[in-house]
């Protein structure tokens, strides 16, 4: 996998975390800053995990004929890549939320 895609994914997660914490500051001002940061940082990883689970469900329910071993390999690869992207999104979202929260206060 090209490292450029990893850097772009991290940068997008940082931007999403920063935008979400700013949105939550206007929508839910009664929440603490730490709670807004954690909620904002967890939005993108939840979406990524849901997309990964839907992909695994699609692969496991599709008709494959006699290629059962390829199906198992595809599910394992999708789960591994999805878990890596969830961790990347969580790290980037936390960085963006903390930086935006620090700038706001």
Biopython code that builds the backbone (N, CA, C, O; Angstrom):
import numpy as np
from Bio.PDB.StructureBuilder import StructureBuilder

atoms = [
    (1, "UNK", "N", (0.848, -1.169, 0.000)),
    (1, "UNK", "CA", (0.000, 0.000, 0.000)),
    (1, "UNK", "C", (0.897, 1.237, 0.000)),
    (1, "UNK", "O", (1.930, 1.270, 0.669)),
    (2, "UNK", "N", (0.503, 2.212, -0.730)),
    (2, "UNK", "CA", (1.258, 3.438, -0.857)),
    (2, "UNK", "C", (1.110, 4.277, 0.419)),
    (2, "UNK", "O", (0.004, 4.433, 0.937)),
    (3, "UNK", "N", (2.230, 4.817, 0.923)),
    (3, "UNK", "CA", (2.183, 5.613, 2.141)),
    (3, "UNK", "C", (1.448, 6.928, 1.940)),
    (3, "UNK", "O", (0.988, 7.529, 2.911)),
    (4, "UNK", "N", (1.332, 7.378, 0.724)),
    (4, "UNK", "CA", (0.597, 8.602, 0.458)),
    (4, "UNK", "C", (-0.857, 8.453, 0.861)),
    (4, "UNK", "O", (-1.450, 9.392, 1.392)),
    (5, "UNK", "N", (-1.437, 7.294, 0.619)),
    (5, "UNK", "CA", (-2.830, 7.068, 1.006)),
    (5, "UNK", "C", (-2.996, 7.077, 2.520)),
    (5, "UNK", "O", (-4.018, 7.539, 3.027)),
    (6, "UNK", "N", (-2.018, 6.578, 3.235)),
    (6, "UNK", "CA", (-2.079, 6.600, 4.693)),
    (6, "UNK", "C", (-2.012, 8.033, 5.204)),
    (6, "UNK", "O", (-2.754, 8.402, 6.114)),
    (7, "UNK", "N", (-1.131, 8.839, 4.628)),
    (7, "UNK", "CA", (-1.023, 10.233, 5.046)),
    (7, "UNK", "C", (-2.284, 11.019, 4.705)),
    (7, "UNK", "O", (-2.720, 11.855, 5.496)),
    (8, "UNK", "N", (-2.870, 10.767, 3.553)),
    (8, "UNK", "CA", (-4.114, 11.439, 3.178)),
    (8, "UNK", "C", (-5.248, 11.021, 4.115)),
    (8, "UNK", "O", (-6.045, 11.859, 4.536)),
    (9, "UNK", "N", (-5.322, 9.732, 4.442)),
    (9, "UNK", "CA", (-6.343, 9.260, 5.379)),
    (9, "UNK", "C", (-6.189, 9.881, 6.749)),
    (9, "UNK", "O", (-7.179, 10.249, 7.381)),
    (10, "UNK", "N", (-4.951, 10.003, 7.219)),
    (10, "UNK", "CA", (-4.707, 10.626, 8.515)),
    (10, "UNK", "C", (-5.101, 12.099, 8.486)),
    (10, "UNK", "O", (-5.723, 12.597, 9.425)),
    (11, "UNK", "N", (-4.743, 12.793, 7.413)),
    (11, "UNK", "CA", (-5.078, 14.218, 7.303)),
    (11, "UNK", "C", (-6.586, 14.427, 7.248)),
    (11, "UNK", "O", (-7.103, 15.367, 7.852)),
    (12, "UNK", "N", (-7.288, 13.569, 6.538)),
    (12, "UNK", "CA", (-8.744, 13.681, 6.500)),
    (12, "UNK", "C", (-9.368, 13.403, 7.859)),
    (12, "UNK", "O", (-10.357, 14.037, 8.228)),
    (13, "UNK", "N", (-8.804, 12.467, 8.600)),
    (13, "UNK", "CA", (-9.308, 12.184, 9.946)),
    (13, "UNK", "C", (-9.062, 13.367, 10.880)),
    (13, "UNK", "O", (-9.906, 13.680, 11.721)),
    (14, "UNK", "N", (-7.909, 14.026, 10.737)),
    (14, "UNK", "CA", (-7.626, 15.209, 11.547)),
    (14, "UNK", "C", (-8.642, 16.306, 11.241)),
    (14, "UNK", "O", (-9.177, 16.934, 12.154)),
    (15, "UNK", "N", (-8.904, 16.532, 9.970)),
    (15, "UNK", "CA", (-9.882, 17.560, 9.586)),
    (15, "UNK", "C", (-11.286, 17.216, 10.070)),
    (15, "UNK", "O", (-12.022, 18.097, 10.515)),
    (16, "UNK", "N", (-11.662, 15.946, 9.988)),
    (16, "UNK", "CA", (-12.994, 15.548, 10.448)),
    (16, "UNK", "C", (-13.109, 15.715, 11.960)),
    (16, "UNK", "O", (-14.138, 16.176, 12.453)),
    (17, "UNK", "N", (-12.071, 15.349, 12.697)),
    (17, "UNK", "CA", (-12.097, 15.523, 14.142)),
    (17, "UNK", "C", (-12.194, 16.979, 14.547)),
    (17, "UNK", "O", (-12.935, 17.325, 15.467)),
    (18, "UNK", "N", (-11.449, 17.832, 13.864)),
    (18, "UNK", "CA", (-11.481, 19.267, 14.166)),
    (18, "UNK", "C", (-12.840, 19.874, 13.825)),
    (18, "UNK", "O", (-13.377, 20.680, 14.585)),
    (19, "UNK", "N", (-13.384, 19.487, 12.692)),
    (19, "UNK", "CA", (-14.700, 20.006, 12.314)),
    (19, "UNK", "C", (-15.801, 19.513, 13.227)),
    (19, "UNK", "O", (-16.710, 20.268, 13.573)),
    (20, "UNK", "N", (-15.728, 18.257, 13.620)),
    (20, "UNK", "CA", (-16.767, 17.706, 14.479)),
    (20, "UNK", "C", (-16.734, 18.314, 15.877)),
    (20, "UNK", "O", (-17.788, 18.543, 16.470)),
    (21, "UNK", "N", (-15.546, 18.581, 16.413)),
    (21, "UNK", "CA", (-15.485, 19.186, 17.746)),
    (21, "UNK", "C", (-15.990, 20.628, 17.696)),
    (21, "UNK", "O", (-16.587, 21.101, 18.663)),
    (22, "UNK", "N", (-15.764, 21.319, 16.606)),
    (22, "UNK", "CA", (-16.308, 22.675, 16.465)),
    (22, "UNK", "C", (-17.823, 22.653, 16.340)),
    (22, "UNK", "O", (-18.514, 23.503, 16.902)),
    (23, "UNK", "N", (-18.330, 21.681, 15.605)),
    (23, "UNK", "CA", (-19.786, 21.538, 15.484)),
    (23, "UNK", "C", (-20.417, 21.178, 16.823)),
    (23, "UNK", "O", (-21.456, 21.726, 17.191)),
    (24, "UNK", "N", (-19.795, 20.263, 17.545)),
    (24, "UNK", "CA", (-20.339, 19.875, 18.846)),
    (24, "UNK", "C", (-20.267, 21.021, 19.856)),
    (24, "UNK", "O", (-21.098, 21.091, 20.761)),
    (25, "UNK", "N", (-19.300, 21.910, 19.719)),
    (25, "UNK", "CA", (-19.204, 23.050, 20.631)),
    (25, "UNK", "C", (-20.386, 23.997, 20.447)),
    (25, "UNK", "O", (-20.822, 24.641, 21.402)),
    (26, "UNK", "N", (-20.902, 24.082, 19.233)),
    (26, "UNK", "CA", (-22.063, 24.945, 19.008)),
    (26, "UNK", "C", (-23.371, 24.230, 19.302)),
    (26, "UNK", "O", (-24.325, 24.852, 19.770)),
    (27, "UNK", "N", (-23.430, 22.929, 19.033)),
    (27, "UNK", "CA", (-24.667, 22.177, 19.234)),
    (27, "UNK", "C", (-24.849, 21.786, 20.696)),
    (27, "UNK", "O", (-25.956, 21.884, 21.225)),
    (28, "UNK", "N", (-23.793, 21.348, 21.349)),
    (28, "UNK", "CA", (-23.837, 20.886, 22.741)),
    (28, "UNK", "C", (-22.844, 21.663, 23.608)),
    (28, "UNK", "O", (-21.833, 21.099, 24.027)),
    (29, "UNK", "N", (-23.106, 22.943, 23.887)),
    (29, "UNK", "CA", (-22.147, 23.708, 24.702)),
    (29, "UNK", "C", (-22.112, 23.264, 26.164)),
    (29, "UNK", "O", (-21.149, 23.562, 26.871)),
    (30, "UNK", "N", (-23.137, 22.564, 26.625)),
    (30, "UNK", "CA", (-23.162, 22.136, 28.021)),
    (30, "UNK", "C", (-22.238, 20.944, 28.287)),
    (30, "UNK", "O", (-21.931, 20.661, 29.445)),
    (31, "UNK", "N", (-21.794, 20.252, 27.262)),
    (31, "UNK", "CA", (-20.869, 19.137, 27.436)),
    (31, "UNK", "C", (-19.485, 19.670, 27.786)),
    (31, "UNK", "O", (-19.128, 20.790, 27.420)),
    (32, "UNK", "N", (-18.719, 18.864, 28.490)),
    (32, "UNK", "CA", (-17.341, 19.258, 28.800)),
    (32, "UNK", "C", (-16.492, 19.185, 27.528)),
    (32, "UNK", "O", (-16.857, 18.528, 26.552)),
    (33, "UNK", "N", (-15.367, 19.868, 27.567)),
    (33, "UNK", "CA", (-14.487, 19.881, 26.397)),
    (33, "UNK", "C", (-13.947, 18.487, 26.107)),
    (33, "UNK", "O", (-13.829, 18.099, 24.945)),
    (34, "UNK", "N", (-13.618, 17.733, 27.148)),
    (34, "UNK", "CA", (-13.089, 16.375, 26.966)),
    (34, "UNK", "C", (-14.136, 15.467, 26.318)),
    (34, "UNK", "O", (-13.806, 14.666, 25.443)),
    (35, "UNK", "N", (-15.383, 15.587, 26.739)),
    (35, "UNK", "CA", (-16.451, 14.757, 26.167)),
    (35, "UNK", "C", (-16.663, 15.095, 24.695)),
    (35, "UNK", "O", (-16.829, 14.198, 23.867)),
    (36, "UNK", "N", (-16.657, 16.383, 24.368)),
    (36, "UNK", "CA", (-16.811, 16.779, 22.962)),
    (36, "UNK", "C", (-15.668, 16.245, 22.119)),
    (36, "UNK", "O", (-15.884, 15.808, 20.988)),
    (37, "UNK", "N", (-14.457, 16.274, 22.654)),
    (37, "UNK", "CA", (-13.303, 15.771, 21.907)),
    (37, "UNK", "C", (-13.407, 14.269, 21.667)),
    (37, "UNK", "O", (-13.127, 13.798, 20.565)),
    (38, "UNK", "N", (-13.805, 13.519, 22.682)),
    (38, "UNK", "CA", (-13.914, 12.069, 22.525)),
    (38, "UNK", "C", (-15.034, 11.674, 21.566)),
    (38, "UNK", "O", (-14.875, 10.752, 20.765)),
    (39, "UNK", "N", (-16.154, 12.364, 21.648)),
    (39, "UNK", "CA", (-17.263, 12.075, 20.726)),
    (39, "UNK", "C", (-16.871, 12.433, 19.297)),
    (39, "UNK", "O", (-17.148, 11.676, 18.367)),
    (40, "UNK", "N", (-16.228, 13.582, 19.122)),
    (40, "UNK", "CA", (-15.818, 14.012, 17.779)),
    (40, "UNK", "C", (-14.778, 13.065, 17.190)),
    (40, "UNK", "O", (-14.796, 12.783, 15.991)),
    (41, "UNK", "N", (-13.879, 12.579, 18.028)),
    (41, "UNK", "CA", (-12.824, 11.683, 17.534)),
    (41, "UNK", "C", (-13.365, 10.301, 17.210)),
    (41, "UNK", "O", (-12.747, 9.573, 16.433)),
    (42, "UNK", "N", (-14.487, 9.920, 17.776)),
    (42, "UNK", "CA", (-15.003, 8.564, 17.551)),
    (42, "UNK", "C", (-16.014, 8.463, 16.409)),
    (42, "UNK", "O", (-16.473, 7.363, 16.102)),
    (43, "UNK", "N", (-16.365, 9.558, 15.786)),
    (43, "UNK", "CA", (-17.359, 9.518, 14.704)),
    (43, "UNK", "C", (-16.817, 8.770, 13.491)),
    (43, "UNK", "O", (-17.454, 7.831, 13.013)),
    (44, "UNK", "N", (-15.661, 9.168, 12.990)),
    (44, "UNK", "CA", (-15.098, 8.534, 11.797)),
    (44, "UNK", "C", (-14.712, 7.070, 12.021)),
    (44, "UNK", "O", (-14.957, 6.253, 11.133)),
    (45, "UNK", "N", (-14.120, 6.695, 13.164)),
    (45, "UNK", "CA", (-13.860, 5.266, 13.377)),
    (45, "UNK", "C", (-15.122, 4.413, 13.412)),
    (45, "UNK", "O", (-15.109, 3.269, 12.957)),
    (46, "UNK", "N", (-16.211, 4.957, 13.948)),
    (46, "UNK", "CA", (-17.469, 4.204, 13.943)),
    (46, "UNK", "C", (-17.995, 3.997, 12.525)),
    (46, "UNK", "O", (-18.480, 2.917, 12.191)),
    (47, "UNK", "N", (-17.898, 5.020, 11.703)),
    (47, "UNK", "CA", (-18.333, 4.893, 10.310)),
    (47, "UNK", "C", (-17.460, 3.874, 9.575)),
    (47, "UNK", "O", (-17.963, 3.065, 8.795)),
    (48, "UNK", "N", (-16.155, 3.919, 9.827)),
    (48, "UNK", "CA", (-15.225, 2.988, 9.184)),
    (48, "UNK", "C", (-15.481, 1.553, 9.634)),
    (48, "UNK", "O", (-15.461, 0.635, 8.814)),
    (49, "UNK", "N", (-15.719, 1.352, 10.919)),
    (49, "UNK", "CA", (-16.012, 0.005, 11.427)),
    (49, "UNK", "C", (-17.322, -0.525, 10.858)),
    (49, "UNK", "O", (-17.419, -1.706, 10.526)),
    (50, "UNK", "N", (-18.327, 0.333, 10.742)),
    (50, "UNK", "CA", (-19.599, -0.078, 10.155)),
    (50, "UNK", "C", (-19.426, -0.465, 8.691)),
    (50, "UNK", "O", (-19.996, -1.461, 8.245)),
    (51, "UNK", "N", (-18.650, 0.306, 7.940)),
    (51, "UNK", "CA", (-18.406, -0.022, 6.534)),
    (51, "UNK", "C", (-17.636, -1.334, 6.400)),
    (51, "UNK", "O", (-17.893, -2.117, 5.485)),
    (52, "UNK", "N", (-16.698, -1.572, 7.303)),
    (52, "UNK", "CA", (-15.940, -2.829, 7.286)),
    (52, "UNK", "C", (-16.858, -4.011, 7.569)),
    (52, "UNK", "O", (-16.789, -5.032, 6.885)),
    (53, "UNK", "N", (-17.713, -3.875, 8.571)),
    (53, "UNK", "CA", (-18.648, -4.957, 8.890)),
    (53, "UNK", "C", (-19.636, -5.213, 7.759)),
    (53, "UNK", "O", (-19.979, -6.363, 7.486)),
    (54, "UNK", "N", (-20.094, -4.157, 7.103)),
    (54, "UNK", "CA", (-20.989, -4.342, 5.956)),
    (54, "UNK", "C", (-20.273, -5.034, 4.797)),
    (54, "UNK", "O", (-20.872, -5.856, 4.105)),
    (55, "UNK", "N", (-19.005, -4.709, 4.581)),
    (55, "UNK", "CA", (-18.217, -5.382, 3.545)),
    (55, "UNK", "C", (-18.021, -6.856, 3.851)),
    (55, "UNK", "O", (-18.122, -7.698, 2.959)),
    (56, "UNK", "N", (-17.739, -7.170, 5.109)),
    (56, "UNK", "CA", (-17.583, -8.573, 5.511)),
    (56, "UNK", "C", (-18.897, -9.317, 5.351)),
    (56, "UNK", "O", (-18.917, -10.460, 4.895)),
    (57, "UNK", "N", (-19.990, -8.673, 5.723)),
    (57, "UNK", "CA", (-21.310, -9.301, 5.558)),
    (57, "UNK", "C", (-21.616, -9.545, 4.089)),
    (57, "UNK", "O", (-22.166, -10.588, 3.735)),
    (58, "UNK", "N", (-21.269, -8.601, 3.236)),
    (58, "UNK", "CA", (-21.506, -8.766, 1.801)),
    (58, "UNK", "C", (-20.691, -9.919, 1.240)),
    (58, "UNK", "O", (-21.202, -10.715, 0.452)),
    (59, "UNK", "N", (-19.432, -10.016, 1.639)),
    (59, "UNK", "CA", (-18.581, -11.097, 1.140)),
    (59, "UNK", "C", (-19.081, -12.453, 1.628)),
    (59, "UNK", "O", (-19.092, -13.423, 0.870)),
    (60, "UNK", "N", (-19.490, -12.522, 2.881)),
    (60, "UNK", "CA", (-19.891, -13.814, 3.438)),
    (60, "UNK", "C", (-21.243, -14.292, 2.920)),
    (60, "UNK", "O", (-21.494, -15.497, 2.910)),
    (61, "UNK", "N", (-22.122, -13.390, 2.489)),
    (61, "UNK", "CA", (-23.435, -13.810, 2.004)),
    (61, "UNK", "C", (-23.511, -13.970, 0.491)),
    (61, "UNK", "O", (-24.498, -14.498, -0.022)),
    (62, "UNK", "N", (-22.495, -13.527, -0.226)),
    (62, "UNK", "CA", (-22.520, -13.626, -1.687)),
    (62, "UNK", "C", (-22.265, -15.068, -2.120)),
    (62, "UNK", "O", (-21.644, -15.847, -1.397)),
    (63, "UNK", "N", (-22.745, -15.403, -3.290)),
    (63, "UNK", "CA", (-22.554, -16.746, -3.854)),
    (63, "UNK", "C", (-21.184, -16.810, -4.507)),
    (63, "UNK", "O", (-20.885, -16.029, -5.410)),
    (64, "UNK", "N", (-20.335, -17.755, -4.043)),
    (64, "UNK", "CA", (-18.967, -17.848, -4.540)),
    (64, "UNK", "C", (-18.674, -19.169, -5.240)),
    (64, "UNK", "O", (-17.591, -19.323, -5.804)),
    (65, "UNK", "N", (-19.559, -20.085, -5.225)),
    (65, "UNK", "CA", (-19.292, -21.371, -5.853)),
    (65, "UNK", "C", (-18.387, -22.221, -4.989)),
    (65, "UNK", "O", (-18.701, -22.477, -3.826)),
    (66, "UNK", "N", (-17.266, -22.662, -5.540)),
    (66, "UNK", "CA", (-16.384, -23.575, -4.829)),
    (66, "UNK", "C", (-15.165, -22.887, -4.233)),
    (66, "UNK", "O", (-14.226, -23.576, -3.834)),
    (67, "UNK", "N", (-15.135, -21.597, -4.155)),
    (67, "UNK", "CA", (-13.939, -20.882, -3.704)),
    (67, "UNK", "C", (-14.088, -20.454, -2.234)),
    (67, "UNK", "O", (-14.019, -19.264, -1.928)),
    (68, "UNK", "N", (-14.285, -21.395, -1.351)),
    (68, "UNK", "CA", (-14.449, -21.100, 0.066)),
    (68, "UNK", "C", (-13.170, -20.536, 0.685)),
    (68, "UNK", "O", (-13.234, -19.650, 1.538)),
    (69, "UNK", "N", (-12.017, -21.041, 0.265)),
    (69, "UNK", "CA", (-10.765, -20.553, 0.840)),
    (69, "UNK", "C", (-10.487, -19.108, 0.429)),
    (69, "UNK", "O", (-9.907, -18.344, 1.200)),
    (70, "UNK", "N", (-10.891, -18.737, -0.764)),
    (70, "UNK", "CA", (-10.710, -17.364, -1.210)),
    (70, "UNK", "C", (-11.641, -16.438, -0.429)),
    (70, "UNK", "O", (-11.274, -15.303, -0.122)),
    (71, "UNK", "N", (-12.823, -16.910, -0.112)),
    (71, "UNK", "CA", (-13.759, -16.116, 0.692)),
    (71, "UNK", "C", (-13.180, -15.856, 2.081)),
    (71, "UNK", "O", (-13.261, -14.735, 2.584)),
    (72, "UNK", "N", (-12.600, -16.872, 2.700)),
    (72, "UNK", "CA", (-11.981, -16.699, 4.016)),
    (72, "UNK", "C", (-10.811, -15.721, 3.954)),
    (72, "UNK", "O", (-10.621, -14.910, 4.860)),
    (73, "UNK", "N", (-10.040, -15.801, 2.895)),
    (73, "UNK", "CA", (-8.914, -14.887, 2.717)),
    (73, "UNK", "C", (-9.399, -13.448, 2.529)),
    (73, "UNK", "O", (-8.819, -12.516, 3.086)),
    (74, "UNK", "N", (-10.448, -13.273, 1.754)),
    (74, "UNK", "CA", (-10.989, -11.935, 1.522)),
    (74, "UNK", "C", (-11.548, -11.336, 2.805)),
    (74, "UNK", "O", (-11.372, -10.145, 3.061)),
    (75, "UNK", "N", (-12.220, -12.149, 3.612)),
    (75, "UNK", "CA", (-12.757, -11.658, 4.884)),
    (75, "UNK", "C", (-11.626, -11.280, 5.835)),
    (75, "UNK", "O", (-11.698, -10.253, 6.509)),
    (76, "UNK", "N", (-10.588, -12.103, 5.890)),
    (76, "UNK", "CA", (-9.446, -11.793, 6.762)),
    (76, "UNK", "C", (-8.734, -10.525, 6.308)),
    (76, "UNK", "O", (-8.348, -9.701, 7.137)),
    (77, "UNK", "N", (-8.556, -10.362, 5.006)),
    (77, "UNK", "CA", (-7.890, -9.164, 4.494)),
    (77, "UNK", "C", (-8.725, -7.914, 4.758)),
    (77, "UNK", "O", (-8.189, -6.879, 5.153)),
    (78, "UNK", "N", (-10.025, -8.008, 4.542)),
    (78, "UNK", "CA", (-10.898, -6.865, 4.773)),
    (78, "UNK", "C", (-10.942, -6.497, 6.253)),
    (78, "UNK", "O", (-10.961, -5.315, 6.597)),
    (79, "UNK", "N", (-10.957, -7.490, 7.119)),
    (79, "UNK", "CA", (-10.966, -7.214, 8.561)),
    (79, "UNK", "C", (-9.652, -6.573, 9.001)),
    (79, "UNK", "O", (-9.661, -5.660, 9.827)),
    (80, "UNK", "N", (-8.541, -7.028, 8.471)),
    (80, "UNK", "CA", (-7.244, -6.466, 8.838)),
    (80, "UNK", "C", (-7.100, -5.025, 8.351)),
    (80, "UNK", "O", (-6.669, -4.152, 9.104)),
    (81, "UNK", "N", (-7.454, -4.784, 7.119)),
    (81, "UNK", "CA", (-7.363, -3.431, 6.568)),
    (81, "UNK", "C", (-8.348, -2.501, 7.273)),
    (81, "UNK", "O", (-8.012, -1.357, 7.579)),
    (82, "UNK", "N", (-9.550, -2.983, 7.527)),
    (82, "UNK", "CA", (-10.551, -2.178, 8.227)),
    (82, "UNK", "C", (-10.111, -1.818, 9.634)),
    (82, "UNK", "O", (-10.300, -0.682, 10.068)),
    (83, "UNK", "N", (-9.526, -2.772, 10.356)),
    (83, "UNK", "CA", (-9.052, -2.488, 11.716)),
    (83, "UNK", "C", (-7.920, -1.467, 11.694)),
    (83, "UNK", "O", (-7.852, -0.595, 12.561)),
    (84, "UNK", "N", (-7.045, -1.569, 10.721)),
    (84, "UNK", "CA", (-5.968, -0.583, 10.602)),
    (84, "UNK", "C", (-6.494, 0.814, 10.314)),
    (84, "UNK", "O", (-5.996, 1.799, 10.860)),
    (85, "UNK", "N", (-7.497, 0.895, 9.459)),
    (85, "UNK", "CA", (-8.082, 2.199, 9.143)),
    (85, "UNK", "C", (-8.873, 2.765, 10.315)),
    (85, "UNK", "O", (-8.933, 3.983, 10.489)),
    (86, "UNK", "N", (-9.479, 1.899, 11.120)),
    (86, "UNK", "CA", (-10.180, 2.377, 12.319)),
    (86, "UNK", "C", (-9.188, 2.990, 13.295)),
    (86, "UNK", "O", (-9.452, 4.049, 13.864)),
    (87, "UNK", "N", (-8.050, 2.335, 13.494)),
    (87, "UNK", "CA", (-7.022, 2.881, 14.396)),
    (87, "UNK", "C", (-6.478, 4.190, 13.841)),
    (87, "UNK", "O", (-6.280, 5.145, 14.591)),
    (88, "UNK", "N", (-6.235, 4.243, 12.542)),
    (88, "UNK", "CA", (-5.746, 5.467, 11.911)),
    (88, "UNK", "C", (-6.758, 6.601, 12.057)),
    (88, "UNK", "O", (-6.378, 7.734, 12.352)),
    (89, "UNK", "N", (-8.031, 6.309, 11.855)),
    (89, "UNK", "CA", (-9.072, 7.324, 11.973)),
    (89, "UNK", "C", (-9.217, 7.803, 13.414)),
    (89, "UNK", "O", (-9.450, 8.988, 13.654)),
    (90, "UNK", "N", (-9.081, 6.894, 14.367)),
    (90, "UNK", "CA", (-9.177, 7.291, 15.769)),
    (90, "UNK", "C", (-8.008, 8.185, 16.164)),
    (90, "UNK", "O", (-8.201, 9.193, 16.844)),
    (91, "UNK", "N", (-6.811, 7.828, 15.748)),
    (91, "UNK", "CA", (-5.640, 8.645, 16.071)),
    (91, "UNK", "C", (-5.739, 10.025, 15.420)),
    (91, "UNK", "O", (-5.483, 11.040, 16.067)),
    (92, "UNK", "N", (-6.106, 10.057, 14.159)),
    (92, "UNK", "CA", (-6.245, 11.341, 13.476)),
    (92, "UNK", "C", (-7.366, 12.184, 14.040)),
    (92, "UNK", "O", (-7.229, 13.400, 14.175)),
    (93, "UNK", "N", (-8.477, 11.543, 14.370)),
    (93, "UNK", "CA", (-9.590, 12.278, 14.963)),
    (93, "UNK", "C", (-9.239, 12.864, 16.315)),
    (93, "UNK", "O", (-9.642, 13.982, 16.634)),
    (94, "UNK", "N", (-8.487, 12.112, 17.117)),
    (94, "UNK", "CA", (-8.058, 12.638, 18.422)),
    (94, "UNK", "C", (-7.118, 13.830, 18.262)),
    (94, "UNK", "O", (-7.227, 14.816, 18.990)),
    (95, "UNK", "N", (-6.202, 13.735, 17.312)),
    (95, "UNK", "CA", (-5.277, 14.850, 17.074)),
    (95, "UNK", "C", (-6.055, 16.090, 16.631)),
    (95, "UNK", "O", (-5.823, 17.185, 17.145)),
    (96, "UNK", "N", (-6.962, 15.925, 15.695)),
    (96, "UNK", "CA", (-7.744, 17.064, 15.215)),
    (96, "UNK", "C", (-8.645, 17.655, 16.278)),
    (96, "UNK", "O", (-8.772, 18.876, 16.382)),
    (97, "UNK", "N", (-9.276, 16.794, 17.073)),
    (97, "UNK", "CA", (-10.178, 17.284, 18.118)),
    (97, "UNK", "C", (-9.417, 18.015, 19.212)),
    (97, "UNK", "O", (-9.875, 19.045, 19.707)),
    (98, "UNK", "N", (-8.261, 17.493, 19.592)),
    (98, "UNK", "CA", (-7.466, 18.152, 20.635)),
    (98, "UNK", "C", (-6.936, 19.490, 20.132)),
    (98, "UNK", "O", (-6.964, 20.479, 20.864)),
    (99, "UNK", "N", (-6.456, 19.531, 18.897)),
    (99, "UNK", "CA", (-5.941, 20.793, 18.361)),
    (99, "UNK", "C", (-7.043, 21.839, 18.211)),
    (99, "UNK", "O", (-6.827, 23.012, 18.515)),
    (100, "UNK", "N", (-8.217, 21.428, 17.747)),
    (100, "UNK", "CA", (-9.321, 22.377, 17.590)),
    (100, "UNK", "C", (-9.850, 22.813, 18.957)),
    (100, "UNK", "O", (-10.226, 23.971, 19.139)),
    (101, "UNK", "N", (-9.876, 21.891, 19.913)),
    (101, "UNK", "CA", (-10.324, 22.250, 21.254)),
    (101, "UNK", "C", (-9.353, 23.180, 21.944)),
    (101, "UNK", "O", (-9.776, 24.063, 22.689)),
    (102, "UNK", "N", (-8.071, 23.010, 21.719)),
    (102, "UNK", "CA", (-7.059, 23.877, 22.316)),
    (102, "UNK", "C", (-7.147, 25.284, 21.723)),
    (102, "UNK", "O", (-6.973, 26.279, 22.426)),
    (103, "UNK", "N", (-7.421, 25.349, 20.422)),
    (103, "UNK", "CA", (-7.535, 26.659, 19.764)),
    (103, "UNK", "C", (-8.782, 27.388, 20.228)),
    (103, "UNK", "O", (-8.773, 28.612, 20.359)),
    (104, "UNK", "N", (-9.865, 26.641, 20.480)),
    (104, "UNK", "CA", (-11.144, 27.236, 20.856)),
    (104, "UNK", "C", (-11.103, 27.817, 22.262)),
    (104, "UNK", "O", (-11.720, 28.850, 22.520)),
    (105, "UNK", "N", (-10.385, 27.170, 23.173)),
    (105, "UNK", "CA", (-10.399, 27.653, 24.568)),
    (105, "UNK", "C", (-9.328, 28.680, 24.854)),
    (105, "UNK", "O", (-9.226, 29.168, 25.979)),
]
sb = StructureBuilder()
sb.init_structure("model")
sb.init_model(0)
sb.init_chain("A")
sb.init_seg("    ")
for serial, (resi, resn, name, xyz) in enumerate(atoms, 1):
    if name == "N":
        sb.init_residue(resn, " ", resi, " ")
    sb.init_atom(name, np.array(xyz, "f"), 0.0, 1.0, " ", f" {name:<3s}", serial, name[0])
structure = sb.get_structure()
